[in-house]
Amino acid sequence: MHKPGKIRAPKGKLGVLLPGMGAVSTTFMAGVELVRSGKATPVGSLTQMGTIRLGKRTDNQSPLIRDFVALAKLDDLVFGGWDPFPENAYAAAAKAGVLEPHHLKAVKPFLSKIRPMTAAFDREYVKLLDGKHVKKGKTKYDLALQIKADIANFRKKHNLARLIVLWCGSTEIYLTPEKVHSTPERFVEAMKSNHPGIAPSMLYAWAAVTSGVPFGNGAPNLTVDIPAIQQLALENGVPIAGKDFKTGQTLMKTILAPGLKARMLGLNGWFSTNILGNRDGEVLEDPGSFKTKEESKLGALEYILQPHLYPKLYGTIHHKVRINYYPPRGDNKEGWDNIDIFGWLGYPMQIKVDFLCRDSILAAPIVLDLVLFLDLAHRAGMRGIQEWLSFYFKSPMCAPELYPEHDLFIQLMKLKNTLRWMMGKDLITHLGQEYYD
Ligand SMILES: NC(=O)c1ccc[n+]([C@@H]2O[C@H](COP(=O)([O-])OP(=O)(O)OC[C@H]3O[C@@H](n4cnc5c(N)ncnc54)[C@H](O)[C@@H]3O)[C@@H](O)[C@H]2O)c1
């Protein structure tokens, strides 16, 4: 295992560029502004509120994570983005309907100044949107070069020391890796010939990575889950992470399933259904976009329960996920789970979960943490897939020879141990025999 590098200090401003300025992006930006002006608490953010234990339990040493590792300060974040609709971030936030009027009013001057740049957008990949605020170019390669120019201009205009690009755009149609994604050269050729395997989100990823800018993927799109971009990330020394923010129902799944498995309780089925009425829900009405989301949501249980190791407990699980667009609910989603479990001697039991959550309120702190941790990783010289950030994703990226880790508690331990490793501190194994010697 290689040694952690020296971490560069977070000097200067950090640009945060978000492709997609909808509900999640605007709730995130508004929240950061409210927190840094002392009007709100960053609930849900591990980087802002979490602590990390160092040494033995008897050492009583649990600093805040942000005091332990040098993270960019919220005051140093500068926001921008792209969207196929021209509304500024205030208008987009008002339309998204996540924030209460008193919060919206408090951030109106700040959000109104954030105007999206024209998007690299193609209706083929998000069928139910029809934005006109889009880039023009003969080929996908031309569009990607325009995104690179946008990144360079944004850096110059705001005198930024560093940048992060994090996809908060709509869920694109389902794509699978193919030959055009296999190497950087083939990828460029495919952009130049307008190959259908190259989705708009990939153009942002290519532009960011080849500009030396870390890239994260908050949606279930293929985007950076392809060898071409992963190789470019290694060559350009930039971290990448994805995919699909772990909020609402999957968050619950990855909290509950590890517990059932820990106690060797069996599972016959897990039926999950959702009603939501935001633009994300509208986009997911399209079967192509829904398929992308469904694949991302279905993976978690299989990996956590490991039916090949426990065929008698998890060998025949019926796992169903449904998403229904229901406008009256707006961003305030309702997710129901019916879980059919069995115990001692095979006796059946049921668990019902009804989570009345707020999608963007759960996603915003994830965006903040990913921005700060991707920047930290970059300053520490870490490049390519950042598996330690699996904690934040429904469908975590990992090396091709591994299976992804979905258990929230293992993910958290991995994240904190990575921070300890980066800072040259002892890892915590939870063995604890030394207390009884
Ligand atoms: N909120 C959550 O809990 C959550 C959880 C996991 C994943 N996500 C994903 O995060 C993404 C954002 O969610 P949201 O609720 O903000 O959705 P949203 O519909 O409010 O915002 C998405 C924005 O992306 C824009 N967009 C679409 N294609 C684009 C392109 N090519 N370039 C630039 N912008 C583009 C749309 O115009 C829209 O404004 C979605 O893909 C969603 O599936 C959200």
The ligand as an ORCA input file, in Angstrom:
! r2SCAN-3c Opt
* xyz 0 1
  N     -32.506     14.699     -4.194
  C     -32.101     13.503     -3.934
  O     -32.348     12.950     -2.885
  C     -31.272     12.769     -4.951
  C     -30.733     11.553     -4.580
  C     -29.950     10.853     -5.482
  C     -29.734     11.380     -6.733
  N     -30.305     12.536     -7.100
  C     -30.065     12.982     -8.449
  O     -29.554     14.289     -8.450
  C     -29.946     14.911     -9.664
  C     -30.523     16.283     -9.339
  O     -31.734     16.129     -8.621
  P     -32.730     17.362     -8.486
  O     -33.807     16.942     -7.569
  O     -31.973     18.607     -8.226
  O     -33.339     17.423     -9.968
  P     -33.867     18.705    -10.731
  O     -34.676     18.183    -11.872
  O     -34.479     19.706     -9.820
  O     -32.519     19.381    -11.291
  C     -31.767     18.818    -12.321
  C     -31.351     19.952    -13.248
  O     -30.460     19.427    -14.226
  C     -30.691     20.126    -15.413
  N     -30.077     19.393    -16.517
  C     -30.549     18.326    -17.207
  N     -29.663     17.957    -18.161
  C     -28.601     18.798    -18.050
  C     -27.377     18.936    -18.766
  N     -27.085     18.117    -19.776
  N     -26.523     19.908    -18.370
  C     -26.805     20.737    -17.350
  N     -27.959     20.663    -16.655
  C     -28.841     19.704    -16.996
  C     -32.216     20.271    -15.468
  O     -32.622     21.288    -16.328
  C     -32.533     20.569    -14.003
  O     -32.580     21.952    -13.743
  C     -30.928     13.973    -10.368
  O     -30.250     13.225    -11.357
  C     -31.352     13.068     -9.255
  O     -31.740     11.778     -9.723
  C     -31.064     13.259     -6.238
*
